Every structure is written in C-alpha cells, then in structure tokens.
Amino acid sequence: MTQGPREWMVGSHIFRFEPPDVLWATYHGPLTLAHATRIVGIYQEMREAHPLITVSVMKDAGRLDPEAGRYFSEKVPSEWSLGTIYIGARLLHRALARGISLAAQVTGHGDTRSAERLHFVSTFEQAHEVISQLRARRRKA
C-alpha cells in the first residue's frame, strides 16, 4: 500500500513526503541533534516507500551540529536512500554531506556507492531531472 502525502515540522525545518518516493526537506537555520533524531524518525516512518529520494533545499540552512552529523552517519542505513539531492548547497554544506557519507561508509553504515548517491544542483528543475534519472536507474536494476 502506497502512503499519501505527509508533512512534518522539525523545529523550523519542513519535511514533506511526495508519493511515491520523494522526501522534500526545507532547512531554515541550524540543525541540532534533537532535530536529527526526529528526522531519522521520519525516515523510519516512511520505510514502506524506501528507498527514498531526499531533496534538501539549503538556501536558508544554518550550521550542522557535529553531533547531528554523527547521528545521521550512524543511524541512516544506505539502503534507505536511493539518492540525496541538495538544491543550493554552499561549499560548507557540500563538504559536510560528503563527510557524513564517508563517515557512514567507514563505520559500516554506508556502502562504497554512498558518495554516488549525493547530487548537488542549483534549481528545482535540475532536482526534478535527477529524480527522473534516479527512478530510471532503479527500474533498470
């Protein structure tokens, strides 16, 4: 059974599930460990739709608490994600995303293809193109 659209607020961050497999995340301000634990809970709620494509809108994102980054790398298995797309990520956010991916791989929570699942784009149109590519790749597998 496919789940319908859903929306969550985590602090000032907004998460919206768009069936069948996209989780849109719009970040406003810093991301704390408390936020990270709730976000992982959202992923767990959406297990039926896994693997998810997560699209993160980073325009108003703040700093990532180091404990939150560690929590993500340890608690989000790579099989939960078909891909993560970042819209408007600054250099620091790109480095943090790659660092979390590498940490997950080193600790055994990621796989050797974790970095291939990260996509950085500038526009929503580009994000939709990547979503189509990820879905096509899944159908071929």
Secondary structure, DSSP 8 states (H G I E B T S, - for coil): -----EEEEETTEEEEEETTTEEEEEEEEEE-HHHHHHHHHHHHHTGGG-SEEEEEEEEEEEEE-HHHHHHHHHHS-GGGEEEEEEES--HHHHHHHHHHHHHHHHTTSS-TTGGGGEEEESSHHHHHHHHHHHHHHHHH-
